[in-house]
Amino acid sequence: MASIGTERAALAAMMIAGAAMTAQGAQAEPVKVGMITTLSGGGASLVIDARDGFMLALKQSGTKDVEVVIEDDQRKPDVAVQLADKMIQSDKVDVLTGIIWSNLAMAVVPSATRQGKFYLSVNAAPSQLAGRGCSPNYFSVSYQNDNLHEAAGAYAKSAGYKKSFILAPNYPAGKNSLTGYKRFYEGELAGEVYTKLG
């Protein structure tokens, strides 16, 4: 069974393949995709599955008009920003995708979309990129980080839980998670802790 990240990556790939097929008559050159993702270090196994799912979906789509440039962000925001700048300015990508971690997305997405590039997020979906921070060039094919945790908070409320202790990693997705939980939970908080991101 494919992981959820793999399914989202495949959906993003199908969107890009569809756009490439639509643009065939109007565009002589292939659609160029920049995939910035974590291929080494902690968390790489999840991301490798997403990358492989993306590439398999492109292959199965049958389109020959998509070129993919893949780089390892090493799960470091500064590296991700450098890679995005290189892909936009030197590689001349049309679309960016692949970032799994929300702190990396926050470092890359606003600048990329301001430069007119499309960004398809297969996992990272910080709430800061929605609402007032939304761009017409940003698409999340997953969910917004706080959505699942809103449901947990609503459930805790409806189940009559009076006191909760909540914790999450100290980065945008973790903060969004606990904010979502608190949005619908009305009981007392015994504690709220943000742990170091491993």
Residue pairs with C-beta under 8 A, 6 or more apart in sequence:
2 10
2 49
2 53
3 46
3 49
3 50
3 53
4 142
5 46
5 47
5 49
5 50
5 53
5 100
5 122
5 123
6 49
6 50
6 52
6 53
7 53
8 50
8 122
8 123
8 141
8 142
9 50
9 51
9 53
9 54
9 57
9 97
9 98
9 122
10 53
10 54
10 56
10 57
11 57
11 122
11 141
12 54
12 97
12 120
12 122
12 141
13 53
13 54
13 55
13 56
13 57
13 58
13 61
14 57
14 61
15 120
15 139
15 141
16 31
16 33
16 58
16 66
16 95
16 97
16 120
17 57
17 58
17 61
17 63
17 66
18 61
19 31
19 95
20 30
20 31
20 63
20 65
20 66
21 63
21 65
23 31
23 65
24 65
27 65
30 64
30 65
30 66
30 67
31 65
31 66
31 67
31 94
31 95
32 66
32 67
32 68
32 69
32 91
32 92
32 93
32 94
32 95
33 66
33 67
33 68
33 69
33 93
33 94
33 95
33 96
33 97
34 69
34 71
34 83
34 84
34 87
34 88
34 91
34 93
34 95
34 96
34 97
34 98
35 51
35 54
35 68
35 69
35 70
35 71
35 96
35 97
35 98
36 71
36 73
36 80
36 83
36 84
36 87
36 96
36 97
36 98
36 99
36 104
36 108
37 47
37 50
37 51
37 70
37 71
37 72
37 73
37 98
37 99
37 100
38 44
38 47
38 72
38 73
38 74
38 75
38 100
38 101
39 47
39 48
39 51
39 70
39 72
40 72
40 74
41 74
41 75
42 75
42 198
43 75
43 100
43 101
46 100
47 98
47 100
50 98
50 100
50 122
50 123
51 70
51 98
54 68
54 97
54 98
54 122
55 68
58 66
58 68
69 87
69 91
69 93
70 98
71 83
71 86
71 87
72 79
73 79
73 80
73 83
73 99
73 104
75 101
75 104
76 104
77 103
77 104
77 106
77 107
77 108
78 107
80 99
80 104
80 107
80 108
81 107
81 108
81 111
84 96
84 108
84 111
84 112
85 111
87 93
87 96
88 96
88 112
88 115
88 117
93 117
94 117
94 118
95 117
95 118
95 119
95 120
96 108
96 112
96 117
96 118
96 119
96 120
97 119
97 120
97 121
97 122
98 122
99 105
99 108
99 109
99 121
99 122
99 123
99 124
100 122
100 123
100 124
101 124
101 171
101 173
102 124
102 125
102 126
102 145
102 171
102 172
102 173
102 176
103 171
103 172
103 173
103 197
104 124
105 121
105 124
105 125
105 126
105 129
105 172
106 126
106 128
106 129
106 172
108 119
109 119
109 121
109 129
109 135
109 138
110 129
110 133
110 135
112 119
112 137
113 119
113 135
113 137
113 138
114 135
116 137
117 137
118 137
118 138
118 139
119 135
119 137
119 138
119 139
120 139
120 141
121 129
121 138
121 139
121 140
121 141
121 142
122 141
122 142
123 142
124 142
124 145
124 173
125 140
125 142
125 143
125 144
125 145
126 144
126 145
126 172
126 173
126 176
127 144
127 145
127 146
127 176
127 179
128 172
129 135
129 138
129 140
130 144
144 176
145 172
145 173
145 176
145 177
145 180
146 176
146 177
146 179
146 180
146 183
147 180
148 177
148 180
149 176
149 177
149 178
149 179
149 180
149 181
150 180
150 181
150 183
150 184
151 184
152 180
152 181
152 185
153 180
153 181
153 182
153 183
153 184
153 185
154 184
154 185
156 164
156 181
156 185
156 187
157 184
157 185
157 186
157 187
161 185
161 187
162 187
162 188
163 187
163 188
163 189
163 190
164 181
164 185
164 187
164 188
164 189
164 190
165 189
165 190
165 191
165 192
165 193
166 178
166 181
166 182
166 189
166 191
166 192
166 193
167 178
167 191
167 192
167 193
167 194
167 195
168 174
168 175
168 177
168 178
168 194
168 195
169 194
169 195
169 196
169 197
169 198
170 194
170 195
170 196
170 197
171 197
174 194
174 195
174 197
175 194
178 192
178 194
182 189
